[in-house]
């Protein structure tokens, strides 16, 4: 298989464009997961902040 046929498959056919999009999505998900793991390792949970009670959150429980 030469470069011309690979180029034709990837950029000039619907299946090839789908492969490019699928590979791009998988690569982005892997990179995002790796960066999230590195961020969690760097910034460990330091416990709740003192001023958390005053702030509104989308996930607040209104039954209190």
VENFENNOR-V882259 format. One record per run of one state. SS is the DSSP state (@ for helix, = for strand, . for the rest). FROM is the first residue (numbers start at 0). TO is the last residue. If there is no record, write none. Layout:
SS	FROM	TO
SS	FROM	TO
This chain:
.	0	1
@	2	11
.	12	12
@	13	41
.	42	48
@	49	52
.	53	63
